[in-house]
Amino acid sequence: MSLKDKVNNWVDKENSKDESEAYSREQKQAERSKEKSRVITPVEPEYDQEFKLTKNGKFELGSNGKLTAKGKSQRLKYRLNIAIFGLIACIILLYLYFILS
């Protein structure tokens, strides 16, 4: 095999890699645009599993059966508030224990 053939083979391989990468990029971009085009509207929970997920309808549920971004942030705020109040209660109890004993 001559040097010219080796160079041509190498160039062909590089071109095919570039083409496959471009194709995969286009596919990913098409998938992203499809995901963005799907409109998720808030709905009321209908089933027991959905009520459990939304804490009896407290958090916003999407039409796809999952929590929306707003619902997720509401649930996180709720969980953080519970954790903060629990820690405050523990601090007060420890303070009273050490002061009174």
N, C-alpha and C positions, 0 to 999 in steps of 0.2 A: 504494500500500500504506500502510495507516494505521500509526500507532505501535503500536496494540494488536496488529495482525497481526505486526509485526516482533518484538515482545516474545514473543508466543506461539511464533513460529518459533524464536526463540533458546532459549526454555525447552524446547521439544521436542527441539532438537539437544542441549542439555546433558543432558537425561534419557536420550537414546539413547546418548550417550557414557558416562554413568554405568552404564547397563545393559550395554553392551559390555565395559566395564572389569570389572564384577562377574562377567560370564560368563567372561572370560579368567582372572580370579583363581580362579574355581571350577575351571576346566579345569586350571590349573597345580597347584592343591591336589590334585585327583584324580590327576594324574600322579605327584605326589610320594608320595601314599599307596600307589599301585600299586608304585612302586619300593621303598618301604620294606617292603611285604608280601612281596616276593620274598626267599626265604631262600637264601643262598648257602652251601653246605657245602663244606668243604675236601675235595679229592679228590687222588688220586695221578695224576701226569702219565702219559699213555698214548702220546702221539705225540712224534716227534723235535722238532717245533716247541715243544711244551709243555716238553720236557726242556731245550731251549735257554733258554726263558723263565725257568725255575725253577732254572737252573744245576744240572742233573742231579738235580732233586728236592729241592734244598736249601731253597727258599722255598715257602711255602704257596700252593697254587693253588686257586681256587674252582671250583664246579661250572659256572660260566658260561664257563670257559676263560680267565679273567683272574686276575691275582694278587689275593689278598684284601688288606685293609688291613694285616694282620699280615705278609703276604708282602712287601708293598711296603716296609714299615718294615725288615724283615729285609734286603732287598736294598739299601736305602739305607745301613744300618749297615755292610754288607759293603763297599760301594763307598767309604764314608768311611774305613773302616779301611785299605783298600788305599791310598787317597790319602795318609793320614797316614803310613803306613809308608814310602811312596815319598818323601815330603818329608823324613822323618827320615834316610833313606839318603842323599839328596842333600846335606843339611846336614852329615852326617858326612864324606862324600867331599870336600866343599868345605873343611871344617875341616882334614882331613888334607892336602889339596893345599896350602893356604896355610901350614900349620905346617911341612911337610916341604920346601917349596921355598924 
